[in-house]
Amino acid sequence: MPTSPEYFIGLRNTSSIRRGLLESAKQSVLLLKAQYGLRETRAKKKELIEQLTHHIAEIEVLTSGLDEDLPAHSRDDMPEAVRRAAQRLEEKEQLSERPASVVTKKPDPIVEKPKPVKQVDTVDQEIRDLEKQLSAIESKLNKL
């Protein structure tokens, strides 16, 4: 009768097995850290899109109000100088409709709202915990 339990399996080269496990744990920690960064980027993107849709809706309301407030007129009622200016604007629009290799001006960056401090602190704390785990894994790898 054997003295050792039946479920005992002899492992050889345990240091390489430990090294492999620690390296996989290190990769998992790095992936989690990248995932937190991705979540943060997605949250920023969502917030910016919400701001943009809000601004667009506000612009639409303002332009519809402006259209209602401006008087209706025809080209015949306009003075000659205004008629020529309108004609020049139409010519510019027709020229701009042609495809051209013109460099366009970058839009002004949208000002971000400050994030709630509580959420940032929890994310920062989780990242710090992941970095501590990563450093612990690396120190164990160096000992092997």
C-alpha positions as CSV (number, residue, x, y, z in Angstrom):
1,M,0.0,0.0,0.0
2,P,1.4,3.4,-0.9
3,T,1.9,5.8,1.9
4,S,1.2,8.9,-0.2
5,P,-2.3,9.9,-1.2
6,E,-3.5,8.8,-4.6
7,Y,-4.0,12.4,-5.9
8,F,-0.3,13.3,-5.3
9,I,1.5,13.9,-8.6
10,G,5.3,14.5,-8.6
11,L,6.2,17.7,-10.5
12,R,9.6,18.3,-11.9
13,N,11.2,21.7,-12.6
14,T,8.8,23.6,-10.3
15,S,10.7,26.8,-10.7
16,S,9.8,27.0,-14.5
17,I,6.2,26.3,-13.6
18,R,6.2,29.0,-11.0
19,R,7.8,31.4,-13.5
20,G,5.2,30.6,-16.1
21,L,2.4,31.2,-13.6
22,L,3.9,34.5,-12.4
23,E,4.4,35.7,-15.9
24,S,0.8,34.8,-16.8
25,A,-0.4,36.7,-13.6
26,K,1.8,39.6,-14.7
27,Q,0.1,39.6,-18.2
28,S,-3.3,39.5,-16.5
29,V,-2.5,42.5,-14.4
30,L,-1.2,44.4,-17.4
31,L,-4.4,43.6,-19.3
32,L,-6.6,44.7,-16.4
33,K,-4.7,48.0,-16.2
34,A,-5.2,48.5,-20.0
35,Q,-8.9,47.7,-19.6
36,Y,-9.3,50.4,-16.9
37,G,-7.6,52.9,-19.3
38,L,-9.9,51.9,-22.1
39,R,-13.0,52.3,-19.8
40,E,-11.8,55.8,-18.9
41,T,-11.3,56.7,-22.5
42,R,-14.7,55.4,-23.5
43,A,-16.3,57.4,-20.6
44,K,-14.5,60.6,-21.9
45,K,-15.7,59.9,-25.4
46,K,-19.3,59.3,-24.3
47,E,-19.2,62.6,-22.3
48,L,-17.8,64.5,-25.3
49,I,-20.5,63.1,-27.6
50,E,-23.2,64.1,-25.1
51,Q,-21.7,67.6,-25.0
52,L,-21.6,67.7,-28.8
53,T,-25.3,66.6,-29.1
54,H,-26.3,69.2,-26.5
55,H,-24.4,72.0,-28.4
56,I,-25.9,70.9,-31.7
57,A,-29.4,70.9,-30.2
58,E,-28.8,74.4,-28.8
59,I,-27.5,75.7,-32.2
60,E,-30.6,74.3,-33.9
61,V,-32.9,76.1,-31.4
62,L,-31.0,79.3,-31.9
63,T,-31.0,79.2,-35.7
64,S,-34.7,78.3,-35.8
65,G,-35.4,81.3,-33.5
66,L,-33.2,83.5,-35.7
67,D,-35.1,82.4,-38.8
68,E,-38.4,83.3,-37.1
69,D,-37.1,86.7,-36.0
70,L,-35.6,87.8,-39.3
71,P,-38.0,89.4,-41.8
72,A,-38.9,87.7,-45.0
73,H,-37.5,89.5,-48.1
74,S,-37.0,88.9,-51.8
75,R,-34.0,89.8,-54.0
76,D,-35.9,92.5,-55.7
77,D,-36.3,94.4,-52.5
78,M,-32.6,94.4,-51.6
79,P,-30.3,97.3,-52.4
80,E,-27.7,96.9,-55.1
81,A,-24.7,96.5,-52.8
82,V,-26.4,93.8,-50.8
83,R,-27.5,92.0,-54.0
84,R,-23.8,91.9,-55.2
85,A,-22.6,90.7,-51.8
86,A,-25.2,87.9,-51.9
87,Q,-24.1,87.0,-55.4
88,R,-20.4,86.8,-54.3
89,L,-21.4,84.5,-51.4
90,E,-23.3,82.2,-53.8
91,E,-20.3,82.1,-56.1
92,K,-18.0,81.2,-53.2
93,E,-20.5,78.4,-52.2
94,Q,-20.4,77.0,-55.7
95,L,-16.6,77.0,-55.7
96,S,-16.5,75.3,-52.3
97,E,-18.8,72.6,-53.6
98,R,-16.1,71.4,-55.9
99,P,-13.7,68.9,-54.5
100,A,-10.5,70.6,-53.7
101,S,-7.3,69.8,-51.8
102,V,-7.8,72.7,-49.4
103,V,-6.6,72.3,-45.8
104,T,-9.5,73.0,-43.5
105,K,-9.1,74.6,-40.1
106,K,-9.3,72.3,-37.1
107,P,-12.3,72.8,-34.9
108,D,-11.7,74.3,-31.5
109,P,-11.3,71.7,-28.8
110,I,-14.4,71.1,-26.6
111,V,-13.8,72.1,-23.0
112,E,-14.3,69.1,-20.8
113,K,-16.3,69.1,-17.6
114,P,-14.4,68.2,-14.5
115,K,-15.1,64.6,-13.5
116,P,-16.5,63.7,-10.1
117,V,-13.5,63.3,-7.7
118,K,-14.9,60.1,-6.1
119,Q,-14.9,58.1,-9.3
120,V,-11.4,59.2,-10.3
121,D,-10.1,58.3,-6.8
122,T,-11.5,54.8,-7.1
123,V,-10.0,54.3,-10.5
124,D,-6.6,55.6,-9.4
125,Q,-6.7,53.4,-6.3
126,E,-7.4,50.3,-8.5
127,I,-4.5,51.2,-10.8
128,R,-2.2,51.7,-7.8
129,D,-3.3,48.3,-6.5
130,L,-2.6,46.7,-9.9
131,E,0.8,48.3,-10.0
132,K,1.6,47.0,-6.5
133,Q,0.6,43.5,-7.6
134,L,2.7,43.8,-10.7
135,S,5.7,44.9,-8.7
136,A,5.2,42.0,-6.3
137,I,5.0,39.5,-9.2
138,E,8.2,41.0,-10.8
139,S,10.1,40.7,-7.5
140,K,9.1,37.1,-7.3
141,L,10.2,36.5,-10.9
142,N,13.6,38.1,-10.1
143,K,14.0,35.8,-7.1
144,L,13.6,32.8,-9.4
